[in-house]
Amino acid sequence: MFVSYKWLQEYVDLSGVTPVELAEKITKSGIEVEGVEVLNEGIKGVVVGHVLEREQHPNADKLNKCLVDTGAGEPVQIICGASNVDKGQKVAVATVGAVLPGNFKIKRAKLRGEESSGMICSLQELGFDSKLVAKEYSEGIYVFPEDVEVGQNAIEQLNRDDQVLELGLTPNRSDCLSMLGVAYEVAAILGREVRLPEPQVETSSEEASDYIDVQAEAKEDNPLYVAKVIKNVKVGPSPVWMQARLMAAGIRPHNNVVDVTNYILLEYGQPLHAFDYDRLGSKEILIRRAKDGEVIVTLDDAKRELTSDHLLITNGSEPIALAGVMGGANSEVQSDTKNVLIESAYFKGATVRKASKDHGLRSEASSRFEKGVDPNRVRDAAERAAQLLAEYAGGEVLEGSVEADSLKVEPAVISVTLEKINRVLGTALSMKEVKEIFARLQFETSADHHEITVTVPTRRGDITIEEDLIEEVGRLYGYGNLDSTLPVGASAPGHLTDYQNKRRLVRRYLEGAGLYQAVTYSLTNEAKATQYALEEREPVQLAMPMSEDRSLLRLSLVPQLLEVLKYNSARQNDSLAVYETGAVFLSNSKGELPEEREHLAGAVTGLWEIHPWQGEKKPVDFYVVKGILEGLFDNLGISGKIAYRQSEKDGMHPGRTAEILLSGNSVGFVGQVHPTVEKELDLKETYVFELSLKAILEAEVAPLQYEAIPRFPSITRDIALVVDKAAAAGELEAIIKEAGGKLLKDVHVFDLYEGERMEPGKKSIAFSLKYFDPERTLTDEDVAKAHDQVLDAVKEKAGAVLRG
């Protein structure tokens, strides 16, 4: 809501309070003022001038040579390029030395050989927003009415010597969507009186009821409809002050009839609509619900198909307006309009919102109906509009109004005890002080011992319960006057849970390893929903998906990460490593919400290392990604519980995929994406992994124990075992560790041979074994005994023999 400071002064005495001070007071009372705009900021030296002569510029077809009286000495010559400038006009003139918005300074100049001493200005050049300037002045200069005095300050004549407060209203404060509502608020804050308009209209002897009949069929949607008839209006521009106030509030002027309805909307918060009475087509107004498939052509010349959810104003048969939203083109006020029907009504907010949303027609009027208008201002607004049309459009107001009235509205009556007010606010207010606060708000009160009963005016529909009254007392008393207190009770400083700490560790480690974090959609399509899932379940279908591509909840993070790689690869970023920690959704029985589990996934493609200076390039492979995971498990303290087992998975390379086991239970997989999938996505060799983050972070970890650096030397033995090609190195390693006893401290593979001189179906795997005892130096006999146990175990359990 934009509030003109000068306009507000008509309703409340603001003497001694600057716009900035007022903005601060309003903000402190509970309504945020988002800014104060000085309309004439930086402008000076602009006066009203009179064009005495105009002739074609001798050296330019599109320029005019004007002789202008600025009210200060001899007339001056000004070269003007506006097509609508003419002799006899009163115009805004920026004199030599004037400053316009943007710090644009006016100097004497020569244009095509002719001297120009000033500038005849358009409204846009004076700081008006071009979309708010009336159509007749949207191109060219602005022309003042003839009665404006030459030499006067043009900015003051245009009412730009003003400041506008922008209120950031919450939806419950619809009462301040009007100047009168803001006036009540400001008067309460300042402790001053409100001066309300008192419409006084001279009416003709003719009765409005002789010209129109109003019937409301949809009484629930429209409990009150007031119609007034004004005859013999002269459609033309509205007064300059009215246009300026509309523009300051963000509304474009049209003509005096339409501008009056918009002015009342801003003043009273009551939307009005003006019909051309002679274009109605009947003497009847019927308010009803639309029929399914019924069509109306609105003022924007759009044909709109209606449903039974929409409320219509009709002439008894044909639609003439979409109630509370927009009028119909068939009854629009035009330049030749003579007789006007003014509509002032109370429409149900939900009905207006439905039509506004369905047709994309959100307006100043519809937003007020949606949030709620004061039913007791409907008639006053109609009378005020009739007064202004009589005054500024020369209209003849017919006696009386024609109404369809089934409205029953009573002000809310709420009681609250003084003890509760003080207990909630932490104050020690007396009953007298509380009554004074409500008196400033112009709420009627009655006190009975320690309880106060408040009758809330209908303009304040947001006050319905005791707590609302307490809030009014608190904000008018002043939030700054409330004592500060600390909460009482046991409290502990906030901290991260063990799970949260570990999740942060995972992210830090992966980013340190060179992976970028990605955040992808939880929604996917049918083709990708079950791909790479750790646990196969039926995907969860959304009840109202926004598209087919986002219609199911994901079971795996990998498909989305592959899309990230595809997107980057298409943009020549073909060496990339990304990871994501996010939720997957596992369906339960029908009617139950899905189970949400947090997973960790990664995808790596292209070159892992590149050193142009050394000429080294290392493409990513299985062991790079496996090494990243091993480092992660080591950081989490669970590396001793992790094992890998060769596996096959849809969409993964059958020979380069491993299942990841934690204490014997499957928690994820790692491997290469299947070459056919890589080809479909136009990716280079790509490796992915996915883990149940919950499983690895909640795994039991033994307390950290430190060991002294060994003081005694270790002894290393290498063995090359010939085994079947199907034998897994991990299984052999497990056998060796079990048989080696407490002296065997480390085992790792260092060679694989499958070449010549090897029997068909066999391979050679070489292991390095490290033995030591932290308490003494080992002898050859000690190591030989342990080593022989290892050789016997691999021979017995795996059929392995030493390679000769």
CORDANOR-V753319 format. One line per field, one symbol per residue. phi: phi as a letter, one per 40 degrees, with the letter a starting at -180 (. if undefined). psi: psi as a letter, one per 30 degrees, with the letter a starting at -180 (. if undefined). burial: I if it has 16 or more other C-alpha atoms within 10 Angstrom, else O. A space follows every 10 residues. Layout:
# CORDANOR-V753319
phi: ???
psi: ???
burial: ???
This chain:
# CORDANOR-V753319
phi: .cbccccccc bbcbcgbcdc ccdcccccch bcccibbccb cgbagbbcbb ccaaacccba cbbbbbbbcb gbgcdbcbcb cccccacgcc bcbcccgcbb dgfcccbcab bfgbcbbhac bccccchccd cbcddcbcbg ccbccccccc gcccccccfc cabbcccccc dccccccacc cccdcccccc gbcbbccbcb bcbccccccc babbbbcccc cacabbbbbb bfcbcaccdd ccdccccccg bccbaccccc ccccdcccgb cbbbbcdccc gabbbbbacc cdgcbbccdc gccbcbbccc cbbbchbccb acdgbacccc bccbcccbbb bcbbabbcdc cccdccccbg bcbdcccccc chbcccbdcc cccccccccc cbbgcbcccg bbbbbbcbbb ccbbbacccc dccccgbbcc cccccccccc cgbcbabbfb bbbbcccccb ccbbbdcccc ccccccchdc ccccbbcbhc abccaccdcc cccccdcccc ccchcccbbb ccbabccbdb cgccbcaccc cccbccaccb bbccbaccdc ccccccdccc bgbcbabbaa bacbbbcbcd gbcccbbcbb baabagccba bdccgbbbcc adcccccccc ccccccgbcc bcbbbdabad gbccbbbbcb bbfgbcbiaa iccddccdcc cfbcdbbbaa bccdcccccc bcdcbbbccd cbcbbbbbbb bcbccccccc cccccccccc gcccbabacb abbbccgbdd gbabbbbbbb babcbacccd cccccccccc cccccccbgc bccc
psi: kkjkeeefff fkjgkgjlee eeeeeeefff jkjfljkjeg kgklgklklk jekklkkfgk fgkkjkjkjg gibkllkkkk gkfgklkfkk lkkjlkflkl kghjkklklk jhfkkkiakk kleefggkke ffkkefgfka lkkllfgkkk fljeeefghf ilkkkjkikl ffhffgglee eeeeeeeeef hllkjkkikj kkllfkkeff fkkkkjeiee fifkkkkkkk lhljkaklle eeeeeeefgg kkkdleeeee eeeeeeefgj klkkkjefge flgkkkklkl kkfkkkjlfg gkkkkllffk kkklgfekkf kjkfdkllff gkkafgkekk kkkjljkkee eeeeeeeegh hkleeeeeee fkljfgfeee eeeeeeeeee efggljklkl lkljjgkjkk kkjkkkleee eeeefhlhkl eeeeeeeeee fhkklkkjcg kkkkjklffi ffjfleeeee eeeeeeejef fkkklkkklk lkkklkleee eeeeeeeeee effgkkkkjl kfkaleefef kgkekjlklk kkeikflefh flklflfeee eeeeeeeeef ggigjkkllk jlkljkkalk flklkkkklk llkklbkekk ieefhkkjlk aefeeeeeee eeeeefggef fklkkklkkk flkffhkkkk kjhfkkfalk akkkeeeeee fhlakkkllk ljeeeffgkk kkkkkkklkk fkllkkkkkj kklkffkkee eeeeeeeeff affjfkklkf kkkgblgkkk gllkkkkkkk klkfflkkle eeeeeeeeee eeeeeeffgk lkk.
burial: IIIIIIIIOO IIIIOOOOIO OIIOIIOIII IIIOOIIOII IOIIIIIIII IIIIOOIOOO OOIIIIIIII OOOOIIIIII IIOOIIOOII IIIIIIIIII IOOOIIIOOO IOOOOIIIII IIIIIIIIOI OIIIOOOIII IIIIOOOOII IIIIIOIIII IIIIIIIOIO OOIIIIIIII IIIIIIIIII OOIIOOOOOO IOIOOOIIIO IIIIIIOOIO IIIIIIIIII IOIIIOIIOO OIIIIIIIIO IIIIIIIIII IIIIIIIIII IIIIIIIOII IIOIIIIIII OOOOOIIIIO OOOOOIIOOI IIIIIIOIII IIIIIIIIII IIIOOOIIII IIIIIIIIIO IIIOIIOIOO OIOIIIIIII IIIIIOIIII IIIIIIIIII OIIOIIIIII IIIIIOOOOO OOOIIIIIOO IIOOIOOOOO IOOIIOIIOI IIOOIOIOOO OIIIIIIIII IIIOOOOOII IIIIIIIOOO OOOOOOOOOO OOOOOOOOOO OIIOOIIOII OOOOIIOIOO OIIIIIOIII IIIIOOOOII IOOOOOOOOI IIIIIIIIII IIOIIIOOIO OOOIIIIIII IIIIIIIOOO OOOIOOOOII IIIIIIIIOO OOOOOOOOOI IIOOIIOIII OIIOOIIIIO OIIIOIIIIO OIIIOIIIII IIOOOIIIII IIIIIOOIOO IOIIIIIIII IIIOIIIOOO OOOOOOOOOO OOOIIOOOII IIIIOOIOIO OIIOIIIOII OOIIOOIOIO OOOOOOOOOO OIIIIIIOII IIIOOOOIOO OOIOOIIOII IIIIOOOIOI IOOO
